[in-house]
Amino acid sequence: MSRFLAISLAIVLVASATPAFADARTDAKAQVDFGISVAQRGLWREAIYRWEKAVEIDPTYAAAFNDLAVAYEHEGQLDKARQAYEKALGLEPNNPQIKQNYELFKEINERTAAAQEKP
């Protein structure tokens, strides 16, 4: 394979991969936005469904994992909430909103656990 052909093939591969990622993020963002709208109306199960779809479509979307964690927390699914927060932080460790949400989650759960341990 000539050097020119190899470079051309690499450019085509990168160019063809970029729209797929952009489409995935666009589709995931549409799910996130819809999830936000239904959560604001108190439809948390539908919001969870939408945010689960968003992270399935784009598993690198930290904000979607954060929203999913908040919803899991709201619905009392604390193990799932912790996992979603940790995934979000793994993707964007310096995101202040995710860090704040996770810290509040941990603080509330530690207080609850401590209160339950008291006789």
Sequence and secondary structure as in RCSB ss.txt:
>XXXX:A:sequence
MSRFLAISLAIVLVASATPAFADARTDAKAQVDFGISVAQRGLWREAIYRWEKAVEIDPTYAAAFNDLAVAYEHE
GQLDKARQAYEKALGLEPNNPQIKQNYELFKEINERTAAAQEKP
>XXXX:A:secstr
  HHHHHHHHHHHHHHHHHHHHHHHHHHHHHHHHHHHHHTTT HHHHHHHHHHHHHH TT HHHHHHHHHHHHHT
T HHHHHHHHHHHHHH TT HHHHHHHHHHHHHHHHHHHHHH  
